[in-house]
Amino acid sequence: MTDYSALLGPDRYDIAVRLSTQYHLDPSQVLFGYLQVVSEVTGGDHATKGALDDPKVMAVINEQFEHFLKRRH
């Protein structure tokens, strides 16, 4: 499974452009989709800032974002 966490880093736009070309999306759709997945997975009453440091949480985010990309493809 691919790690998409770099979409939160300084190279996010370059990565979004590459993914948008691969999945026939606009880069803004890729970025918004990733943020939406992150929000859904880490949101809620018990979310903590450190949740993105948890490998299990990141695995769920990566899996759900990959599903997002494939649904749009």
Sequence and secondary structure as in RCSB ss.txt:
>XXXX:A:sequence
MTDYSALLGPDRYDIAVRLSTQYHLDPSQVLFGYLQVVSEVTGGDHATKGALDDPKVMAVINEQFEHFLKRRH
>XXXX:A:secstr
    GGGGSTTHHHHHHHHHHHHT  HHHHHHHHHHHHHHHH STT  GGGGG HHHHHHHHHHHHHHHHHH 
